[in-house]
Amino acid sequence: MTRDRSTSHRALIRSSLARKTRRVILSVAAFILATVFVLVACSAPQSQSGQSNNQQQPAATDWKPVEQALGKAGSMQPGDVYKVSLPRSDLKVTVSGIELKPALALGSWVAFKKTGDMTLVMGDLVLTEDEVTPVMTKLEEGGVDPTALHNHVLHESPRVMYMHIHAMGDGVKIAKAIHDALALSKTPFAAPAAAPSNQDLGIDTKQIDQIMGQSGKANGGVFQFSVPRADKIMDNEMEIPPAMGIAQAINFQPIGGGKAAITGDFVLLASEVNPVIKALRDNGIEVTALHSHMLIESPRLFFMHFWADDDAQKLARGLRAALDKTNSAKG
């Protein structure tokens, strides 16, 4: 009996030791695997943003081929938008005896936004009445859709029309199609002479900034505001940056004696249209057009154009009253 008990005791000890040994081996194996995982993860080259090199953002788009196809250089705007300005400096247009500077109301432009393998293109082309049909025909031949055709101001001489466009596809092909269409107009492709950077516009721009609650900038003898909406605007599944024509544009052209001519457009939801009309008209600012610029945007937008010429600060107060009726980003 004594021998049997001793043998059983030794068997229990061996079994306990075996279990402890297995636990140690499993713990060591788990530690080794965890260490290898950490070392492998840490050994991947890191960019400054903390991403491994194979997860870095794609390189910036090369817009040089688009520039060459369009025939005019542009500049990068917020939202990775490449925008080309094509002011109609060839036109001499007057409204109420005031000659319009190209930057006030004669600025054609085309904007490009890369999205995957495709490029979204939007724009606004300033055309004389005789140029409308040939330009539209050529655009459609090149796969570029006109989305609106209308006036922006009233009583101008000669008559000027504005054609809004939209395309999605190969950016270079679209740029070439737009170039070929505009070649049927007298749109200048040469870069205009640069205006002096310290140009005195003859109106108190700092005071106008304060009244508007925004920061304007001088461009071609005109003081300009670009005020984005606070909403997200979509084109199918793509968000449209404000630089592609959905920021509210407000322009002051000094006309002497502290006065200015103003025009531009408010970008509005349906619920904002009539409150903005009332605010503008209550402040002596004429509504000159109300229409769409696009076809498939969401939410639906309406573009309201306006005109007045009066004391610049008085007009700024009226524009601010209208701006306050919109869901605009704060300056």
GISULJO-V899694 format. One record per residue. N is the residue number from 1. RES is the residue in one small letter. SS is DSSP state (@ for helix, = for strand, . for the rest). NEAR is the number of other ideal C-beta (glycine too) atoms within 10 Angstrom. Layout:
# GISULJO-V899694
N;RES;SS;NEAR + N;RES;SS;NEAR
This chain:
# GISULJO-V899694
1;m;.;5 + 2;t;@;6 + 3;r;@;7 + 4;d;@;8 + 5;r;@;9 + 6;s;@;10 + 7;t;@;9 + 8;s;@;10 + 9;h;@;10 + 10;r;@;10 + 11;a;@;10 + 12;l;@;9 + 13;i;@;10 + 14;r;@;10 + 15;s;@;10 + 16;s;@;10 + 17;l;@;10 + 18;a;@;10 + 19;r;@;10 + 20;k;@;10 + 21;t;@;10 + 22;r;@;10 + 23;r;@;10 + 24;v;@;10 + 25;i;@;10 + 26;l;@;10 + 27;s;@;10 + 28;v;@;10 + 29;a;@;10 + 30;a;@;10 + 31;f;@;10 + 32;i;@;10 + 33;l;@;10 + 34;a;@;10 + 35;t;@;10 + 36;v;@;10 + 37;f;@;10 + 38;v;@;10 + 39;l;@;9 + 40;v;@;9 + 41;a;@;9 + 42;c;@;8 + 43;s;@;9 + 44;a;.;11 + 45;p;.;9 + 46;q;=;12 + 47;s;.;12 + 48;q;.;6 + 49;s;.;8 + 50;g;.;7 + 51;q;.;13 + 52;s;=;12 + 53;n;@;9 + 54;n;@;8 + 55;q;@;11 + 56;q;.;12 + 57;q;.;8 + 58;p;.;6 + 59;a;.;6 + 60;a;.;9 + 61;t;.;16 + 62;d;.;8 + 63;w;.;21 + 64;k;@;10 + 65;p;@;14 + 66;v;@;27 + 67;e;@;17 + 68;q;@;14 + 69;a;@;19 + 70;l;@;24 + 71;g;.;18 + 72;k;.;22 + 73;a;.;15 + 74;g;.;20 + 75;s;=;10 + 76;m;=;13 + 77;q;=;17 + 78;p;.;11 + 79;g;.;15 + 80;d;.;14 + 81;v;=;21 + 82;y;=;23 + 83;k;=;20 + 84;v;=;22 + 85;s;=;19 + 86;l;=;26 + 87;p;=;21 + 88;r;.;22 + 89;s;.;17 + 90;d;.;12 + 91;l;.;19 + 92;k;.;11 + 93;v;.;21 + 94;t;=;12 + 95;v;=;20 + 96;s;.;13 + 97;g;.;8 + 98;i;=;17 + 99;e;=;13 + 100;l;.;22 + 101;k;.;20 + 102;p;@;23 + 103;a;@;21 + 104;l;@;27 + 105;a;@;25 + 106;l;.;23 + 107;g;=;21 + 108;s;=;23 + 109;w;=;18 + 110;v;=;28 + 111;a;=;22 + 112;f;=;26 + 113;k;=;25 + 114;k;=;17 + 115;t;=;14 + 116;g;.;6 + 117;d;.;7 + 118;m;=;15 + 119;t;=;22 + 120;l;=;22 + 121;v;=;24 + 122;m;=;25 + 123;g;=;24 + 124;d;=;20 + 125;l;=;26 + 126;v;=;23 + 127;l;=;26 + 128;t;=;17 + 129;e;@;10 + 130;d;@;13 + 131;e;@;20 + 132;v;@;17 + 133;t;@;11 + 134;p;@;14 + 135;v;@;25 + 136;m;@;19 + 137;t;@;12 + 138;k;@;19 + 139;l;@;23 + 140;e;@;13 + 141;e;@;11 + 142;g;.;17 + 143;g;.;13 + 144;v;.;25 + 145;d;=;13 + 146;p;=;17 + 147;t;=;19 + 148;a;=;16 + 149;l;=;14 + 150;h;=;15 + 151;n;.;14 + 152;h;.;22 + 153;v;.;22 + 154;l;.;13 + 155;h;.;11 + 156;e;.;20 + 157;s;=;10 + 158;p;.;11 + 159;r;.;12 + 160;v;=;21 + 161;m;=;17 + 162;y;=;24 + 163;m;=;21 + 164;h;=;21 + 165;i;=;24 + 166;h;=;21 + 167;a;=;25 + 168;m;=;19 + 169;g;=;15 + 170;d;.;17 + 171;g;@;23 + 172;v;@;18 + 173;k;@;16 + 174;i;@;27 + 175;a;@;29 + 176;k;@;18 + 177;a;@;24 + 178;i;@;29 + 179;h;@;19 + 180;d;@;17 + 181;a;@;26 + 182;l;@;25 + 183;a;.;14 + 184;l;.;16 + 185;s;.;21 + 186;k;.;13 + 187;t;.;23 + 188;p;.;17 + 189;f;.;13 + 190;a;.;8 + 191;a;.;10 + 192;p;.;13 + 193;a;.;7 + 194;a;.;7 + 195;a;.;13 + 196;p;.;8 + 197;s;.;6 + 198;n;.;6 + 199;q;.;11 + 200;d;.;9 + 201;l;.;16 + 202;g;.;16 + 203;i;.;23 + 204;d;.;14 + 205;t;@;19 + 206;k;@;10 + 207;q;@;12 + 208;i;@;24 + 209;d;@;17 + 210;q;@;13 + 211;i;@;18 + 212;m;@;19 + 213;g;.;15 + 214;q;.;21 + 215;s;.;12 + 216;g;.;21 + 217;k;=;11 + 218;a;=;18 + 219;n;=;18 + 220;g;.;21 + 221;g;.;16 + 222;v;=;25 + 223;f;=;25 + 224;q;=;18 + 225;f;=;23 + 226;s;=;18 + 227;v;=;25 + 228;p;.;17 + 229;r;=;21 + 230;a;.;10 + 231;d;.;16 + 232;k;.;9 + 233;i;.;20 + 234;m;=;13 + 235;d;=;20 + 236;n;.;11 + 237;e;.;6 + 238;m;=;14 + 239;e;=;11 + 240;i;.;23 + 241;p;.;20 + 242;p;@;19 + 243;a;@;21 + 244;m;@;24 + 245;g;.;23 + 246;i;.;20 + 247;a;.;20 + 248;q;=;24 + 249;a;=;18 + 250;i;=;26 + 251;n;=;24 + 252;f;=;27 + 253;q;=;25 + 254;p;=;19 + 255;i;=;18 + 256;g;=;8 + 257;g;.;10 + 258;g;.;14 + 259;k;=;19 + 260;a;=;28 + 261;a;=;25 + 262;i;=;23 + 263;t;=;24 + 264;g;=;22 + 265;d;=;24 + 266;f;=;28 + 267;v;=;23 + 268;l;=;24 + 269;l;.;14 + 270;a;@;10 + 271;s;@;9 + 272;e;@;20 + 273;v;@;16 + 274;n;@;11 + 275;p;@;15 + 276;v;@;22 + 277;i;@;19 + 278;k;@;14 + 279;a;@;20 + 280;l;@;22 + 281;r;@;14 + 282;d;@;11 + 283;n;.;18 + 284;g;.;12 + 285;i;.;22 + 286;e;=;16 + 287;v;=;18 + 288;t;=;19 + 289;a;=;16 + 290;l;=;17 + 291;h;=;16 + 292;s;.;14 + 293;h;.;21 + 294;m;.;21 + 295;l;.;12 + 296;i;.;10 + 297;e;=;17 + 298;s;=;13 + 299;p;.;11 + 300;r;.;12 + 301;l;.;19 + 302;f;=;17 + 303;f;=;24 + 304;m;=;22 + 305;h;=;22 + 306;f;=;26 + 307;w;=;23 + 308;a;=;19 + 309;d;=;19 + 310;d;=;17 + 311;d;=;13 + 312;a;@;26 + 313;q;@;16 + 314;k;@;17 + 315;l;@;25 + 316;a;@;30 + 317;r;@;13 + 318;g;@;21 + 319;l;@;28 + 320;r;@;18 + 321;a;@;17 + 322;a;@;26 + 323;l;@;21 + 324;d;.;12 + 325;k;.;19 + 326;t;.;21 + 327;n;.;11 + 328;s;=;20 + 329;a;.;14 + 330;k;.;7 + 331;g;.;12
